[in-house]
Amino acid sequence: MTVDTEQIYYKLFINGKWQETEIDSYIDVINPATNKSIGKVTQGKAKEAALAADAAVEAFKTWSKTPARERANLLWKLYDKVFENKEELAKVITKESGKPIKQARMEVLNGAEYIRWNAEEARRIYGTIMEAADPKKRLQLKKEAVGPVAAITPWNFPFSMVTRKLSPALAAGCTVVLKPAEDTPISAIKFFELAEQVGFPKGVMNLVIGEPEPIGDTWLSDKRIRKITFTGSTAIGKMLYQKAAEQVKRVSMELGGHAPIIVFDDCNLDQAVQQIARSKFNNSGQTCISPNRIYVHESIIDQFTKKFELFVKRLKVGNGLKDETDIGPVINRAGLDKVESHVKDALDKGATFDVGGKKYEKDSCENGFFYSPTVLKNVNESMKIANEETFGPVAPIFSFSSDEEVIYKANNTDYGLAAYIFTTNLSRSHVVSEALNYGMVGVNDTVLAQVEGAFGGVKESGVGSEGGPETLADFLDTKFISTII
């Protein structure tokens, strides 16, 4: 790893102030395309996590009582600020995550839409009055903010995941403490800079960056933090879930996925090829809803594979800051090692490839964590890639012969986040989408991260959902009031 000549130092944001820690400790943020440091971030620990919790608890006293219109107005202003700075934000995302700039721009716009949606929903927190059997009683259900919220976000969508978690919490009247991923903290820092400019009251939003364990344990053990919202691996999610259960904290979690995509013989083949390729290689395959298992009917598998490989060969690998780049690097050395191990395991067990299959080291990519977009053929269920989330630019193609067979194989996993089917048969689309045990199903559609929809999984892929008409539900408690008059 080398250091950029223009080294920038970033701080934590606690109780309305940018702060450093007493200990001279920093995190190097590395551009995965160059393996160079693009900045140093003050590293917080348990002390800073506790200070952030104190600030959030104190601010909750007034923020939860702030009229919904005022909360909504601040979110609207924040939405406008994000739009004013969308190009700068996109460049930050690309530099710290490696994501192609055109995909980073879409992430900023998607993240902004979550702010706008929740600003609109802030004024739609409805209570209910019910008629009692006793005419002297008045019965009421009232919605109230659950309390201070701890949010933990991943590196693969470093901006939109922050807005997706924080904006509904703020709209509902909750205060927040946030720990973004250590690999990609600058996007969150830039978001907090915009929130500061907008004028959110001190303590309402707090940012702590550093080692996950001391920060997470501090918030999990603090009874005043009433909810944990987390996106990340299933293994970490289970650990957080167990610790939250000790205090019966509210949790919402979007965890790992192993998405199947089923291509039936009656599909629009060109449409399927284009959508699957774009979805599979979006963010270099590092998305939780990335198609990890591509099941193609045996009667069209040769035709599909040929078209798919031709499409993939045209994808441009390179530094994400170049507009022509389609595929950037994976996030770090560990991510690259995992991709290489999955491909090696598949090849050792009989898989073949004509496209990709190795680290990409051309076009000034030698120092980064690049892997060639790869299409694996002759894949079977004994391979790691059939059972584990690869999180890389590798597309394994499986063959199937019947609807019953492919539904069984698609469901034969502990994960249940997203699944996809391509068919022009209306009846089949209903039957198969209902048979798939997943929280989200795309029918001839691979774009599932839409603010109007509920994004979330079942089984070991999570608890709760984000976005959609019930976006604020996980941040609200229902209070029953019975009054004798």
Protein Blocks (a to p, Z undefined) as FASTA:
>chain_A
ZZdfbdcdddddeehiacddfbdcddddddfklopafbdcddddfklmmmmmmmmmmmmm
mmmmpcfklmmmmmmmmmmmmmmmmmmmmmmmmmmnopafklmmmmmmmmmmmmmmmmmm
mmmcccdddddfblkbccddddddfbjcdddddfklmmlmmmmmmmmmmmnopacddddd
fklmmlmmmmmmmmmmnopaehkaccdeddfklmmmmmmmmmklmbdcddddfklmmmmm
mmmmmnopacdddddddddddddfkbcfklmmmmmmmmmmgghhpafkbcfbdcddfklm
mmmmmmmmmmmmmpccddfklmklmbdcdfblmlmmmmmmmmmmmmmnopacfegjiacf
eehilmmccddddddehiafkbmklmpcfkpabdcddddfbfklmmmmmmmcfbdfbccd
ddfbfklmmmmmmmpccfbdcehiabfbcfkbccddehjlbgcjeejjklmmmmcccddd
dddZZ
